């Protein structure tokens, strides 16, 4: 039963992606990484959505960060 471990590995991969993206954009690393981990944990353990839920939630988080940064730059 390695499936839950693959979901957790995906959760960590997205967290690393957001950490590095925040680092490249000179934004707070732990906030972006923490949001990614929180969103992933909610989709995996609370909503039980699986792969599609993780990917969709991370995409929504990425779009949300983009819109937030666009509004803040105005």
C-alpha positions as CSV (number, residue, x, y, z in Angstrom):
1,X,0.0,0.0,0.0
2,X,2.3,2.7,-1.3
3,X,-0.3,5.0,-2.6
4,X,-0.6,7.3,0.4
5,X,3.2,7.6,0.4
6,X,3.1,8.8,-3.2
7,X,0.5,11.4,-2.3
8,X,2.7,12.7,0.5
9,X,5.7,12.7,-1.9
10,X,3.7,14.8,-4.3
11,X,2.8,17.1,-1.4
12,X,6.4,17.6,-0.6
13,X,7.3,18.2,-4.3
14,X,4.7,21.0,-4.6
15,X,6.0,22.5,-1.3
16,X,9.5,22.5,-2.7
17,X,8.3,24.1,-5.9
18,X,6.5,26.9,-4.1
19,X,9.5,27.4,-1.8
20,X,11.8,27.8,-4.8
21,X,9.4,30.0,-6.6
22,X,9.1,32.3,-3.6
23,X,12.9,32.4,-3.4
24,X,13.1,33.4,-7.1
25,X,10.5,36.1,-6.7
26,X,12.1,37.4,-3.4
27,X,8.9,36.7,-1.4
28,X,8.6,35.0,2.0
29,X,9.6,31.4,1.4
30,X,7.9,29.8,4.4
31,X,4.5,31.5,3.7
32,X,4.3,30.1,0.2
33,X,5.6,26.7,1.2
34,X,3.3,26.6,4.2
35,X,0.3,27.5,2.1
36,X,1.2,24.7,-0.3
37,X,1.6,22.2,2.5
38,X,-1.7,23.3,4.1
39,X,-3.6,23.1,0.9
40,X,-2.2,19.6,0.1
41,X,-2.9,18.3,3.6
42,X,-6.5,19.5,3.4
43,X,-7.1,17.9,0.0
44,X,-5.4,14.6,1.0
45,X,-6.5,14.0,4.6
46,X,-9.7,16.0,5.0
47,X,-11.3,16.0,1.6
48,X,-9.8,12.7,0.3
49,X,-9.6,14.0,-3.2
50,X,-6.4,12.2,-4.3
51,X,-4.2,13.2,-7.2
52,X,-6.7,15.3,-9.1
53,X,-7.5,17.3,-5.9
54,X,-3.8,17.9,-5.1
55,X,-3.0,19.1,-8.6
56,X,-6.2,21.2,-8.8
57,X,-5.6,22.8,-5.4
58,X,-2.0,23.7,-6.2
59,X,-3.1,25.2,-9.5
60,X,-5.7,27.3,-7.7
61,X,-3.0,28.3,-5.1
62,X,-0.7,29.4,-7.9
63,X,-3.4,31.4,-9.6
64,X,-4.4,33.0,-6.3
65,X,-0.8,34.0,-5.5
66,X,-0.5,35.5,-9.0
67,X,-3.7,37.5,-8.7
68,X,-2.7,38.7,-5.2
69,X,0.7,39.8,-6.4
70,X,-0.9,41.6,-9.4
71,X,-3.2,43.5,-7.1
72,X,-0.4,44.4,-4.7
73,X,1.7,45.8,-7.5
74,X,-1.0,48.3,-8.6
